[in-house]
Each structure stands twice: as C-alpha cells, then as structure tokens.
Amino acid sequence: MSFFGFGQSAELELVLSDAESRRRAEHKTEEGKKEKYFLFYDGETVSGRVTLTLKHPNKRLEHQGIKVEFIGQIELYYDRGNHHEFVSLVKDLARPGEFTQSQTFDFEFTHVEKPYESYTGQNVKLRYFLRATVSRRLNDVVKEMDIVVHTLSTYPELNSSIKMEVGIEDCLHIEFEYNKSKYHLKDVIVGKIYFLLVRIKIKHMEIDIIKRETTGTGPNVYHENDTIAKYEIMDGAPVRGE
C-alpha cells in the first residue's frame, strides 16, 4: 500500500487486490539494503485498485485524466536519462474532469508477460512497477509501487563437466576438473585439481567465486567483477601427481 498527497486536498492510494495473501520476497535496493516486495511470476495477472480520497469533500479537484501503468524497464546507472522499457501496459481510469468526492478505480492487467527476473546490480537495475498518474495542468502527480519478479527455470539437458589446463612453461602444469558447467545458486561445486608438474615454490592455493556483471552493447560494454566467496584449498607445497 502506498500514498501520495496532493498538497492538503487529497490522497492517492494504490493497492493490489491480493495484497493480504500474496507472498513477499526480499530484494536488494540500490543502497544495498534488503526490503520485501510483492512477488510475481511470468504470466500472472496484476490487479488492484486506485483510490482518490478528498480531504475536503465539497472542494473540487480538477484533473486532465487518471491512468495506471505496469512497466518493466532496464535502468543503467551511468545513463539515468535513458530507460529501456520491455513491458509497457496502460489502463485509463478516468477522463479529464473534476471530482467533488472520493473515487475508487479498479484495474487489471491480465496474464502479464514478465520475461526477466528482477535484478539490482553494480551498474544496472531491472525493475517492474505499477505507476498511478493523475494529470494536472501544472504538475502530474505520480506514485510508483515496485514489485519483484522471479523466473522459474529447469535444469539444462546438457551439463557436461569442465576440464582445463593452466601453467607456466617448464615450471608449473595444473589441470582443473569440475563436475559440471552450470550450477544452481544453492549447488555445491565439486572438482579436482591435479599437479602434473611442480618446479616452483608454492605456499598455498585459493579458489575464488567471482560474479561478473556485463552491461551495455558494442563498444560501450562495462564489466564489473565482485568476489563473493574465497576458499583456501591447499596450505603448503604440493608434489607431482597430487
């Protein structure tokens, strides 16, 4: 539920029809905090009501129309002025006119496509939100309500293991092997590291799990790496064949 005041004359309220029963999910904000939002999936209907409440019932409120939108968009933090909207649905709730008493408008966006999962990263944000707008001569009054979208995925049919070799010529030769190439976020990574040639001193060995975020297209591509886990898997010098 959310409110926006029209000065001292009215309040605008935006409420989902299933707000009491719909599940909520935690999602990271731009500030790095975690907050709970209403959770939706691809194809689900989004419905609710917009209520305009006049604080002074006998006082007129003139407007140029009322509408509600459902929007899915990608926002690049370094290009705030340009948003890519991949979902844009509009429902007109009232034609231009005036109100002398409070009004409630129902809305429904049926079987809405939500092709991507909500995401907040280092340089980009993918968000879904409802936006109610009362158009006025001087300034539009706008209120937004964010929701979170999760996608349901299936395990890949092909998930082969990974083998790779690295080393320093005539000094070090290592072979890595991982049990599969694609992992669920809660999977355990299982693998082996073979020392085929060791002719240098090694004190210890670590494995890092790094999240890479890539934004932009063509020459304007930005990469952001974030180490999310670091494990020491060997302390001391290895021997050949270990």
Order of alpha helices (4+ residues) and beta strands (2+ residues): beta-beta-beta-beta-beta-beta-beta-beta-beta-beta-beta-beta-beta-beta-beta-beta-beta-beta
